[in-house]
Amino acid sequence: MIEKHFTVVDQAGIHARPASILVSTANKFESDIFLVFEGKNTNLKSILGVMSLGVGTGEKISIRSEGPDEEKALDELEKVLRREDLAI
């Protein structure tokens, strides 16, 4: 299992469009991938789960990946977060 920490910088937080991009990216991988926010874990492959967290601007999040392609999955998700100016 590996985990990386980020700070959300998008002015609207993780709203519908960025959540959709993250879920779509996570679903490309076999590993179990979770978004962690304020002690709550949600499956990053579930749009409802991600949206239910209500992550806003300036919030600290973690992405945890566990499985055969965990490193590749986390690297790709980090690229998406940075490319879309969602988090640093």
SEROGU-966305 format. One record per residue: chain; residue in one letter; residue number from 1; x, y, z of N, C-alpha, C, O in turn. Coordinates in Angstrom, 2 decimals, padded with zeros to 5 digits. Example, Ala and Ser with C-alpha at 12.3 -4.5 7.8 and 13.67 -1.06 7.14 Angstrom:
! residues 2
(site 'A'; 'A'; 1; (013.19; -005.69; 007.80); (012.30; -004.50; 007.80); (013.20; -003.30; 007.80); (014.24; -003.32; 008.46)),
(site 'A'; 'S'; 2; (012.85; -002.25; 007.08); (013.67; -001.06; 007.14); (012.90; 000.03; 007.87); (013.41; 001.14; 008.04)),
END
This chain:
! residues 88
(site 'A'; 'M'; 1; (000.84; -001.18; 000.00); (000.00; 000.00; 000.00); (000.89; 001.24; 000.00); (001.88; 001.32; 000.73)),
(site 'A'; 'I'; 2; (000.50; 002.20; -000.83); (001.20; 003.48; -000.86); (000.18; 004.60; -000.75); (-001.00; 004.43; -001.09)),
(site 'A'; 'E'; 3; (000.64; 005.75; -000.29); (-000.26; 006.87; -000.06); (000.49; 008.17; -000.33); (001.67; 008.29; -000.01)),
(site 'A'; 'K'; 4; (-000.21; 009.13; -000.92); (000.35; 010.47; -001.14); (-000.64; 011.49; -000.63); (-001.85; 011.27; -000.63)),
(site 'A'; 'H'; 5; (-000.10; 012.62; -000.19); (-000.91; 013.68; 000.40); (-000.91; 014.90; -000.53); (000.09; 015.21; -001.18)),
(site 'A'; 'F'; 6; (-002.05; 015.58; -000.57); (-002.21; 016.74; -001.45); (-003.02; 017.83; -000.75); (-003.72; 017.57; 000.23)),
(site 'A'; 'T'; 7; (-002.91; 019.05; -001.27); (-003.76; 020.16; -000.85); (-004.57; 020.60; -002.06); (-004.00; 020.87; -003.12)),
(site 'A'; 'V'; 8; (-005.88; 020.66; -001.91); (-006.78; 021.04; -003.01); (-006.65; 022.54; -003.26); (-006.76; 023.34; -002.33)),
(site 'A'; 'V'; 9; (-006.40; 022.92; -004.52); (-006.24; 024.32; -004.88); (-007.32; 024.83; -005.84); (-007.42; 026.04; -006.05)),
(site 'A'; 'D'; 10; (-008.12; 023.96; -006.40); (-009.21; 024.38; -007.29); (-010.17; 025.24; -006.49); (-010.54; 024.90; -005.37)),
(site 'A'; 'Q'; 11; (-010.59; 026.38; -007.07); (-011.45; 027.33; -006.36); (-012.78; 026.73; -005.91); (-013.38; 027.19; -004.94)),
(site 'A'; 'A'; 12; (-013.25; 025.71; -006.61); (-014.53; 025.09; -006.26); (-014.33; 023.76; -005.52); (-015.30; 023.06; -005.24)),
(site 'A'; 'G'; 13; (-013.09; 023.42; -005.20); (-012.83; 022.15; -004.54); (-012.97; 021.00; -005.52); (-012.86; 021.18; -006.73)),
(site 'A'; 'I'; 14; (-013.21; 019.82; -004.99); (-013.40; 018.66; -005.87); (-014.90; 018.54; -006.13); (-015.62; 017.83; -005.42)),
(site 'A'; 'H'; 15; (-015.35; 019.24; -007.16); (-016.75; 019.25; -007.57); (-016.97; 018.22; -008.67); (-016.09; 017.38; -008.90)),
(site 'A'; 'A'; 16; (-018.08; 018.25; -009.34); (-018.48; 017.20; -010.29); (-017.47; 016.92; -011.40); (-017.12; 015.76; -011.63)),
(site 'A'; 'R'; 17; (-016.98; 017.95; -012.08); (-016.06; 017.72; -013.20); (-014.75; 017.09; -012.75); (-014.36; 016.07; -013.31)),
(site 'A'; 'P'; 18; (-014.06; 017.67; -011.77); (-012.81; 017.02; -011.35); (-013.03; 015.64; -010.72); (-012.21; 014.75; -010.89)),
(site 'A'; 'A'; 19; (-014.13; 015.48; -010.01); (-014.43; 014.16; -009.43); (-014.59; 013.14; -010.54); (-014.09; 012.02; -010.42)),
(site 'A'; 'S'; 20; (-015.27; 013.52; -011.60); (-015.46; 012.62; -012.74); (-014.14; 012.24; -013.39); (-013.94; 011.08; -013.76)),
(site 'A'; 'I'; 21; (-013.24; 013.19; -013.52); (-011.92; 012.93; -014.11); (-011.13; 011.97; -013.22); (-010.51; 011.04; -013.72)),
(site 'A'; 'L'; 22; (-011.15; 012.20; -011.92); (-010.42; 011.33; -010.99); (-010.98; 009.91; -011.00); (-010.22; 008.95; -011.02)),
(site 'A'; 'V'; 23; (-012.30; 009.79; -010.97); (-012.94; 008.47; -010.97); (-012.62; 007.73; -012.27); (-012.31; 006.54; -012.25)),
(site 'A'; 'S'; 24; (-012.70; 008.43; -013.38); (-012.39; 007.83; -014.67); (-010.95; 007.32; -014.71); (-010.68; 006.23; -015.22)),
(site 'A'; 'T'; 25; (-010.03; 008.10; -014.17); (-008.63; 007.69; -014.13); (-008.44; 006.49; -013.21); (-007.75; 005.54; -013.58)),
(site 'A'; 'A'; 26; (-009.03; 006.53; -012.04); (-008.89; 005.43; -011.07); (-009.42; 004.12; -011.63); (-008.87; 003.05; -011.35)),
(site 'A'; 'N'; 27; (-010.48; 004.19; -012.40); (-011.10; 002.98; -012.95); (-010.25; 002.29; -014.01); (-010.59; 001.18; -014.44)),
(site 'A'; 'K'; 28; (-009.17; 002.90; -014.44); (-008.27; 002.29; -015.41); (-007.34; 001.27; -014.76); (-006.65; 000.52; -015.45)),
(site 'A'; 'F'; 29; (-007.34; 001.24; -013.43); (-006.38; 000.41; -012.71); (-007.06; -000.70; -011.92); (-008.21; -000.57; -011.50)),
(site 'A'; 'E'; 30; (-006.32; -001.77; -011.72); (-006.82; -002.93; -010.98); (-006.78; -002.70; -009.47); (-007.60; -003.25; -008.73)),
(site 'A'; 'S'; 31; (-005.83; -001.92; -009.01); (-005.64; -001.68; -007.58); (-006.88; -001.06; -006.94); (-007.69; -000.41; -007.60)),
(site 'A'; 'D'; 32; (-007.00; -001.28; -005.62); (-008.01; -000.58; -004.83); (-007.46; 000.80; -004.55); (-006.32; 000.95; -004.11)),
(site 'A'; 'I'; 33; (-008.27; 001.83; -004.81); (-007.81; 003.21; -004.67); (-008.83; 003.96; -003.83); (-010.03; 003.92; -004.10)),
(site 'A'; 'F'; 34; (-008.33; 004.66; -002.81); (-009.22; 005.38; -001.89); (-008.81; 006.84; -001.77); (-007.63; 007.18; -001.78)),
(site 'A'; 'L'; 35; (-009.82; 007.69; -001.64); (-009.62; 009.10; -001.33); (-009.89; 009.24; 000.16); (-010.93; 008.82; 000.65)),
(site 'A'; 'V'; 36; (-008.94; 009.84; 000.88); (-009.05; 009.99; 002.33); (-009.16; 011.48; 002.64); (-008.32; 012.28; 002.23)),
(site 'A'; 'F'; 37; (-010.22; 011.84; 003.38); (-010.46; 013.23; 003.75); (-011.10; 013.28; 005.13); (-012.13; 012.65; 005.37)),
(site 'A'; 'E'; 38; (-010.47; 014.02; 006.03); (-010.96; 014.18; 007.40); (-011.29; 012.84; 008.06); (-012.33; 012.70; 008.70)),
(site 'A'; 'G'; 39; (-010.40; 011.88; 007.89); (-010.57; 010.58; 008.53); (-011.56; 009.66; 007.84); (-011.79; 008.54; 008.31)),
(site 'A'; 'K'; 40; (-012.16; 010.10; 006.74); (-013.11; 009.27; 006.00); (-012.44; 008.74; 004.74); (-011.72; 009.47; 004.05)),
(site 'A'; 'N'; 41; (-012.68; 007.46; 004.45); (-012.18; 006.83; 003.23); (-013.33; 006.60; 002.28); (-014.41; 006.17; 002.70)),
(site 'A'; 'T'; 42; (-013.11; 006.87; 001.01); (-014.12; 006.51; 000.02); (-013.41; 005.93; -001.20); (-012.28; 006.30; -001.52)),
(site 'A'; 'N'; 43; (-014.09; 005.03; -001.85); (-013.56; 004.40; -003.05); (-013.44; 005.46; -004.14); (-014.43; 006.08; -004.51)),
(site 'A'; 'L'; 44; (-012.23; 005.66; -004.65); (-012.02; 006.68; -005.68); (-012.58; 006.24; -007.03); (-012.54; 007.00; -007.99)),
(site 'A'; 'K'; 45; (-013.10; 005.04; -007.10); (-013.75; 004.56; -008.32); (-015.25; 004.81; -008.29); (-015.97; 004.37; -009.19)),
(site 'A'; 'S'; 46; (-015.74; 005.50; -007.27); (-017.16; 005.79; -007.10); (-017.41; 007.29; -007.11); (-016.96; 008.00; -006.20)),
(site 'A'; 'I'; 47; (-018.10; 007.80; -008.12); (-018.39; 009.23; -008.21); (-019.22; 009.70; -007.03); (-018.99; 010.79; -006.51)),
(site 'A'; 'L'; 48; (-020.19; 008.89; -006.59); (-021.02; 009.28; -005.45); (-020.20; 009.37; -004.18); (-020.39; 010.27; -003.36)),
(site 'A'; 'G'; 49; (-019.28; 008.42; -004.01); (-018.42; 008.44; -002.83); (-017.55; 009.68; -002.79); (-017.43; 010.32; -001.75)),
(site 'A'; 'V'; 50; (-016.95; 010.01; -003.91); (-016.06; 011.18; -003.98); (-016.86; 012.46; -003.73); (-016.43; 013.32; -002.96)),
(site 'A'; 'M'; 51; (-018.00; 012.59; -004.36); (-018.83; 013.79; -004.20); (-019.35; 013.93; -002.77); (-019.52; 015.04; -002.27)),
(site 'A'; 'S'; 52; (-019.61; 012.80; -002.12); (-020.18; 012.84; -000.76); (-019.21; 013.41; 000.27); (-019.63; 013.84; 001.34)),
(site 'A'; 'L'; 53; (-017.91; 013.43; -000.04); (-016.94; 013.96; 000.91); (-016.97; 015.48; 001.00); (-016.61; 016.05; 002.04)),
(site 'A'; 'G'; 54; (-017.40; 016.15; -000.06); (-017.49; 017.61; -000.04); (-016.15; 018.30; 000.20); (-016.05; 019.19; 001.04)),
(site 'A'; 'V'; 55; (-015.13; 017.90; -000.54); (-013.79; 018.45; -000.36); (-013.72; 019.85; -000.96); (-014.01; 020.04; -002.15)),
(site 'A'; 'G'; 56; (-013.35; 020.82; -000.15); (-013.27; 022.21; -000.60); (-011.86; 022.69; -000.84); (-010.89; 021.96; -000.64)),
(site 'A'; 'T'; 57; (-011.74; 023.93; -001.26); (-010.45; 024.57; -001.52); (-009.63; 024.64; -000.24); (-010.16; 024.97; 000.83)),
(site 'A'; 'G'; 58; (-008.35; 024.34; -000.36); (-007.45; 024.42; 000.78); (-007.46; 023.20; 001.68); (-006.66; 023.11; 002.62)),
(site 'A'; 'E'; 59; (-008.34; 022.26; 001.40); (-008.43; 021.04; 002.22); (-007.29; 020.08; 001.92); (-006.79; 020.03; 000.80)),
(site 'A'; 'K'; 60; (-006.89; 019.33; 002.92); (-005.85; 018.31; 002.78); (-006.51; 016.97; 002.49); (-007.45; 016.57; 003.18)),
(site 'A'; 'I'; 61; (-006.02; 016.28; 001.46); (-006.53; 014.96; 001.10); (-005.36; 014.01; 000.93); (-004.21; 014.42; 000.79)),
(site 'A'; 'S'; 62; (-005.67; 012.72; 000.95); (-004.69; 011.69; 000.65); (-005.32; 010.75; -000.35); (-006.53; 010.55; -000.36)),
(site 'A'; 'I'; 63; (-004.49; 010.17; -001.19); (-004.94; 009.09; -002.07); (-004.10; 007.87; -001.72); (-002.87; 007.92; -001.71)),
(site 'A'; 'R'; 64; (-004.81; 006.79; -001.44); (-004.18; 005.53; -001.04); (-004.47; 004.48; -002.11); (-005.60; 004.33; -002.56)),
(site 'A'; 'S'; 65; (-003.42; 003.76; -002.50); (-003.56; 002.74; -003.54); (-002.95; 001.43; -003.04); (-001.87; 001.43; -002.44)),
(site 'A'; 'E'; 66; (-003.65; 000.33; -003.30); (-003.15; -000.98; -002.90); (-003.51; -002.01; -003.95); (-004.69; -002.22; -004.25)),
(site 'A'; 'G'; 67; (-002.49; -002.66; -004.50); (-002.73; -003.68; -005.50); (-001.56; -003.82; -006.45); (-000.50; -003.21; -006.25)),
(site 'A'; 'P'; 68; (-001.75; -004.61; -007.50); (-000.65; -004.94; -008.41); (-000.10; -003.74; -009.20); (001.07; -003.74; -009.58)),
(site 'A'; 'D'; 69; (-000.93; -002.73; -009.44); (-000.47; -001.56; -010.20); (-000.58; -000.28; -009.36); (-000.83; 000.80; -009.89)),
(site 'A'; 'E'; 70; (-000.39; -000.43; -008.04); (-000.60; 000.68; -007.12); (000.29; 001.90; -007.41); (-000.19; 003.03; -007.33)),
(site 'A'; 'E'; 71; (001.55; 001.68; -007.74); (002.44; 002.80; -008.00); (002.06; 003.54; -009.27); (002.02; 004.77; -009.30)),
(site 'A'; 'K'; 72; (001.77; 002.78; -010.31); (001.37; 003.40; -011.58); (000.06; 004.18; -011.40); (-000.08; 005.28; -011.93)),
(site 'A'; 'A'; 73; (-000.87; 003.61; -010.67); (-002.15; 004.27; -010.43); (-001.96; 005.59; -009.69); (-002.51; 006.61; -010.09)),
(site 'A'; 'L'; 74; (-001.18; 005.56; -008.63); (-000.98; 006.78; -007.84); (-000.21; 007.83; -008.63); (-000.50; 009.02; -008.52)),
(site 'A'; 'D'; 75; (000.76; 007.41; -009.42); (001.51; 008.36; -010.26); (000.58; 009.03; -011.26); (000.65; 010.24; -011.47)),
(site 'A'; 'E'; 76; (-000.29; 008.24; -011.89); (-001.21; 008.80; -012.88); (-002.21; 009.76; -012.24); (-002.52; 010.81; -012.80)),
(site 'A'; 'L'; 77; (-002.72; 009.40; -011.07); (-003.66; 010.28; -010.37); (-002.99; 011.58; -009.95); (-003.60; 012.64; -010.00)),
(site 'A'; 'E'; 78; (-001.75; 011.50; -009.52); (-001.01; 012.72; -009.17); (-000.85; 013.62; -010.40); (-001.00; 014.83; -010.30)),
(site 'A'; 'K'; 79; (-000.54; 013.03; -011.54); (-000.41; 013.81; -012.78); (-001.72; 014.51; -013.12); (-001.73; 015.68; -013.51)),
(site 'A'; 'V'; 80; (-002.83; 013.80; -012.96); (-004.15; 014.38; -013.25); (-004.43; 015.55; -012.30); (-004.88; 016.61; -012.74)),
(site 'A'; 'L'; 81; (-004.19; 015.36; -011.01); (-004.41; 016.43; -010.03); (-003.63; 017.69; -010.38); (-004.15; 018.80; -010.28)),
(site 'A'; 'R'; 82; (-002.40; 017.51; -010.80); (-001.55; 018.66; -011.12); (-001.91; 019.27; -012.48); (-001.98; 020.49; -012.62)),
(site 'A'; 'R'; 83; (-002.15; 018.42; -013.48); (-002.48; 018.90; -014.83); (-003.78; 019.69; -014.82); (-003.89; 020.70; -015.52)),
(site 'A'; 'E'; 84; (-004.76; 019.25; -014.05); (-006.07; 019.91; -013.99); (-006.11; 021.03; -012.96); (-007.16; 021.62; -012.72)),
(site 'A'; 'D'; 85; (-004.95; 021.34; -012.36); (-004.86; 022.38; -011.31); (-005.86; 022.15; -010.18); (-006.49; 023.08; -009.69)),
(site 'A'; 'L'; 86; (-005.99; 020.88; -009.79); (-006.89; 020.53; -008.69); (-006.18; 020.55; -007.35); (-006.75; 020.98; -006.35)),
(site 'A'; 'A'; 87; (-004.94; 020.08; -007.32); (-004.22; 019.95; -006.06); (-002.72; 020.01; -006.28); (-002.21; 019.76; -007.37)),
(site 'A'; 'I'; 88; (-002.04; 020.34; -005.20); (-000.56; 020.37; -005.22); (-000.04; 019.47; -004.11); (001.17; 019.34; -003.94)),
END
